[in-house]
Amino acid sequence: MKIAVIGLGKAGLPIASVIANSNSGFEVVGVDIDERKCEDINGGKNPIPEEIGLDELIKRHGGKDLIATTRYEDAKECEVFIIIVPLFTDENNNPDYRIIESAFRNVGRVLKKGDLVVLETSVPPKTTEERARKWLEEESGLALGEFYLAYSPERIMTGFSISRLEKFPKVVGGVNKESGQKAFETYQKFIPNLHLVSSARVAEFIKIVEGCYRDVNIGLANELFKIADELDVNFYEAREYANHEYCHIHLPSTGVGGHCIPVYPWFLVNDMEKRDKFDYAKLLRTSREINDEMVEYWAEKIVLELECMKINRPLNERKICVKGISFREGVKELYHSRNLALAKLLMERGLDVYVYDELYSSEEVGEMGLRWIMPEDADLVFDCFGLKMERRGGK
């Protein structure tokens, strides 16, 4: 069997590699718009070096069982198409489907009777059964029933994607019963912990509510952290003994970043508000607002700390180092980074702000319009991942 994976990013390349590495004898065609990335993969070079275990798989299968290409025509002999391309949102947090639509329409042009198409990108419920089906039918001239269509959300964690695919529970659901069964039988050959759910819509909802759960609980942790600070209570000590089998208080943060958690709740919030069901998603909206407002909270704390320092220089000449600008520690990615937003907010307030992140060079930092500094050369260091400030005294 030949399987095409459309999109060889941080989610697509790991699953393409896992499929190629399975014992089922699959040939994998990976399609991506990045020609340089395709060349690297075919040469056995891993374009995502921070992904644990991916180096070995790319060296073993790149250019052999896994062929990367920019041409959809090279995948026309495939029987299964897994689509895992980005879904971005606009300034109003509404999904921008253009990339996904383009991928589906391109697949539709090479789709044959009996082929299976599975969407893995996290999307609002009903996307697969309505939008994806329409795009495929329009381009292929086939009707559902002549091809199979299902949804199976990626449930990975950047940096640990290979182990997640091998161990973490994965779900799959079809637009109809036959599609769900076909997808389940196919995925079983390379996903050990797989569960068939009743529909693609249920599978879509499963992924979204996971993100909502995390966002709400991080929002709760952030709110409790602020309250504890106001009451002069050690939040971390309280959290240690509050957590048990029936209680799990998450860790506070500068907010929530990345492609997932800060995005998914808006799918449900916006849908409910369009239906005039504003009271159905109040908690989800409030959690989003609490988490996004954490940069304001930390900016105020940093200014207060600066004011308390005994430095014979004006406030706006005291060097601040924001340590850690990626959205998550150890992941070289800035999408929705609240740490980066914090640095920019402090700059907007006229403060002398610099950044440091071991994942980024001084040149890369400069290209972002920021200034790089070693933490020991700053007057005040704010560790975004440790949520602590340290007075250095500067030089």
Disulfide bonds with the S-S distance in Angstrom:
none
